[in-house]
Amino acid sequence: MLLIPAIDLKDGHCVRLEQGDMDKATIFSEDPGAMAAHWISKGARRLHLVDLNGAFAGKLKNESAIKSILKAVGDEIPVQLGGGIRDLETIERLLDDGVSTVIIGTAAVKSPGFVQDACTAFPGHIMVGLDARDGKVATDGWSKITGHEVIDLAKKFEGYGVEAIIYTDIGRDGMMKGINMDATIKLAQAIRIPVIASGGLSNNHDIEALCEAEAEGIMGVIAGRSIYAGDLDLTVAQKYADELTLKFAKKII
């Protein structure tokens, strides 16, 4: 079970939002590259980047900060990035710059064919981010709730060849209220590709629940406010997750 630190970028700074509200941003660092290096030093095995301005604008807005992070990371760990990715040229540029996996969110919902084209052009490098409230997918930086069901869309994108689905319960994101385990497990059971949980990770109980459900297809969880605020120590939490993964794997055997 991977604990994946999130670096959310707004106006060049590393921030955390409450429920996706851009007016409720807490700045944790003005040096995203240094923040990336910090999480690597704490044992991160993957990083999750989001261009928040880009998610609302429909095009990347924090490329300078992104490049500073990629420079700090080098070849040490994979970096996945989402927010404002709407065309194949942007994907190609990001992959050339060193991003390992590109996350398509709003564009996946509005233009499913774009996901299919991206998977064909860049196999192995495309994930889809599905953000939802009460099972309904949200778009445009969570500002619009659609009528689409999460599982229905996930199955469609699985057929297109995406690597994984990142599922965020936007009612819990940034609120440290715990992962929506029921919805996350239900999604993981409905598809064959991995699911990365997001939204609400707050303590060891969440980690225990995720590790126990890992066999259902949950490969990791995005860690945000909990590790920035110090409620979870990334090094200790990842070690705990590793121990639990081994424990539950032995039970299955």
C-alpha positions in Angstrom: 0.0 0.0 0.0 1.6 3.2 -1.2 1.2 6.4 0.8 1.5 9.1 -1.9 2.2 12.6 -0.8 0.2 15.3 -2.6 1.8 18.5 -3.8 -1.1 20.8 -4.8 0.1 23.9 -6.7 -1.7 27.2 -6.5 0.0 30.4 -7.8 3.4 28.6 -7.6 3.0 27.6 -4.0 2.4 24.3 -2.3 -1.1 24.4 -0.7 -3.9 22.3 0.7 -7.6 23.1 0.1 -10.7 22.3 2.0 -13.2 20.4 -0.3 -11.6 21.9 -3.4 -12.4 25.5 -2.4 -9.7 27.8 -3.9 -10.6 30.4 -1.3 -9.8 28.0 1.5 -6.1 27.4 0.7 -3.5 26.9 3.3 0.0 27.6 2.1 2.5 25.0 3.3 5.5 25.9 1.2 6.6 28.6 -1.2 9.2 26.2 -2.6 7.6 23.2 -4.3 10.9 21.7 -5.3 12.1 21.7 -1.7 8.8 20.2 -0.6 9.3 17.3 -3.1 12.8 16.7 -1.8 11.4 16.7 1.8 8.9 14.0 1.0 11.6 11.9 -0.8 13.7 12.2 2.4 10.8 10.9 4.4 10.6 7.8 2.2 8.0 8.7 -0.4 7.9 6.2 -3.3 5.7 8.3 -5.6 4.5 11.9 -5.7 1.0 13.2 -6.7 1.0 16.7 -8.2 -2.0 18.8 -9.0 -2.0 22.1 -10.9 -5.0 23.6 -9.1 -5.0 26.8 -11.2 -4.9 24.6 -14.3 -7.8 22.5 -13.1 -10.0 25.6 -13.2 -8.4 27.2 -16.3 -8.4 24.1 -18.5 -4.6 24.4 -19.1 -1.4 24.2 -17.1 -0.7 27.3 -15.0 2.1 26.1 -12.7 4.7 24.7 -15.2 7.6 26.5 -13.5 6.8 24.9 -10.1 6.2 21.6 -11.8 9.7 21.7 -13.4 11.3 22.6 -10.1 9.7 19.6 -8.6 10.8 17.3 -11.4 14.3 18.7 -11.1 14.4 18.0 -7.4 13.0 14.4 -7.9 15.2 13.4 -10.9 14.9 9.7 -11.5 14.4 8.8 -7.8 10.7 8.1 -7.8 7.7 8.3 -10.2 5.7 11.5 -10.4 2.0 11.6 -11.4 0.4 14.9 -12.4 -3.1 16.2 -13.0 -4.9 19.5 -13.4 -5.8 21.2 -16.7 -4.6 18.5 -19.1 -6.8 18.7 -22.2 -4.7 17.8 -25.2 -2.1 15.2 -26.4 0.5 17.9 -26.9 0.5 18.8 -23.2 0.7 15.1 -22.3 3.7 14.6 -24.6 5.5 17.7 -23.2 4.9 16.6 -19.6 6.2 13.1 -20.2 9.3 14.5 -22.0 9.9 16.7 -19.0 9.9 13.7 -16.6 6.4 13.1 -15.4 5.8 9.4 -15.2 2.0 9.3 -15.4 -0.5 11.9 -16.5 -3.9 12.1 -14.8 -6.9 13.2 -16.9 -9.9 14.4 -14.9 -12.5 16.8 -16.3 -11.5 16.1 -19.9 -12.1 12.4 -19.3 -15.7 13.1 -18.4 -16.4 15.7 -21.0 -14.5 14.0 -23.9 -14.0 10.3 -23.2 -12.5 9.9 -26.7 -9.6 12.0 -25.5 -8.8 9.4 -22.9 -8.9 6.6 -25.5 -6.6 8.6 -27.8 -4.2 9.3 -24.9 -4.0 5.7 -24.0 -3.3 4.7 -27.6 -0.6 7.4 -28.0 1.0 7.0 -24.5 0.3 3.5 -23.3 1.2 2.9 -19.7 1.3 6.6 -18.8 -2.4 7.5 -18.4 -4.6 7.5 -15.3 -8.0 9.0 -14.8 -9.1 11.0 -11.8 -12.7 10.6 -10.8 -13.8 13.1 -8.2 -17.3 12.5 -6.8 -19.8 13.6 -4.2 -22.5 11.0 -3.3 -21.4 8.8 -6.1 -21.8 11.5 -8.8 -18.7 12.6 -10.7 -17.6 16.3 -10.4 -15.7 18.3 -13.0 -14.1 21.7 -13.5 -12.2 21.8 -10.2 -15.1 20.2 -8.4 -17.3 23.2 -9.2 -19.8 21.2 -11.3 -21.6 17.9 -10.3 -22.6 15.7 -13.3 -25.1 12.9 -13.5 -22.4 10.3 -14.2 -21.9 7.4 -11.9 -18.3 6.8 -10.8 -18.4 3.0 -11.5 -19.9 3.4 -15.0 -17.2 5.8 -16.1 -14.4 3.8 -14.4 -15.5 0.7 -16.4 -15.5 2.7 -19.6 -12.0 4.0 -19.0 -10.7 0.6 -18.0 -11.7 -0.6 -21.4 -9.7 2.2 -23.0 -6.6 1.0 -21.2 -5.9 3.5 -18.4 -3.4 2.4 -15.8 -5.5 3.2 -12.7 -8.4 5.2 -11.4 -7.8 7.9 -8.7 -11.0 8.1 -6.7 -11.6 11.2 -4.6 -14.5 11.8 -2.3 -14.7 15.5 -2.5 -16.9 15.8 0.6 -14.0 14.5 2.6 -10.9 16.0 0.9 -8.9 18.3 3.1 -11.3 17.7 6.0 -9.4 14.7 7.6 -12.7 12.9 8.2 -11.4 9.5 7.0 -11.5 7.7 3.7 -14.9 6.8 2.2 -14.0 3.1 2.4 -17.4 1.7 1.3 -17.4 3.7 -2.0 -13.7 3.0 -2.6 -14.0 -0.7 -2.1 -17.1 -0.9 -4.2 -15.3 0.8 -7.1 -12.2 -1.4 -6.7 -14.4 -4.5 -6.8 -16.1 -3.4 -9.9 -13.0 -3.0 -12.1 -9.8 -4.9 -12.7 -7.4 -2.0 -12.8 -5.9 -0.6 -9.6 -7.7 2.1 -7.6 -5.9 4.9 -5.7 -7.9 6.3 -2.8 -8.0 10.0 -2.1 -9.8 12.4 0.2 -9.9 12.3 4.0 -6.8 10.2 5.0 -6.3 11.1 8.7 -4.9 8.4 10.9 -3.8 4.8 11.3 -7.3 3.5 11.3 -7.6 4.6 7.7 -4.4 2.9 6.8 -5.5 -0.3 8.5 -8.8 -0.3 6.5 -7.0 0.4 3.3 -4.4 -2.3 3.8 -7.1 -4.8 4.7 -8.9 -4.0 1.4 -5.7 -4.0 -0.6 -6.5 -7.4 -2.2 -9.7 -5.8 -3.6 -7.5 -3.7 -5.9 -6.6 -0.6 -3.9 -2.9 0.1 -4.6 -2.4 3.3 -2.7 -3.8 6.4 -1.1 -3.1 10.1 -1.6 -1.8 11.7 1.6 -2.5 15.4 2.0 -3.4 17.6 5.0 -2.7 14.7 7.5 1.0 14.6 6.6 1.4 18.4 6.2 -0.3 19.1 9.6 1.8 16.4 11.3 -1.1 14.1 12.2 0.7 11.3 10.3 4.4 11.0 10.0 5.0 9.7 6.4 8.0 7.5 7.3 6.2 5.9 10.2 2.9 5.6 8.4 4.5 3.9 5.3 6.4 1.5 7.5 3.1 0.6 9.3 1.4 0.1 5.9 4.1 -2.2 4.8 3.8 -4.3 7.9 0.0 -4.5 7.5 0.3 -5.4 3.9 2.5 -8.3 4.8 0.2 -9.3 7.6 -3.0 -9.4 5.5 -1.2 -11.1 2.6 -0.2 -14.0 5.0 -3.9 -14.2 6.1 -5.0 -14.6 2.5 -2.4 -17.3 1.9 
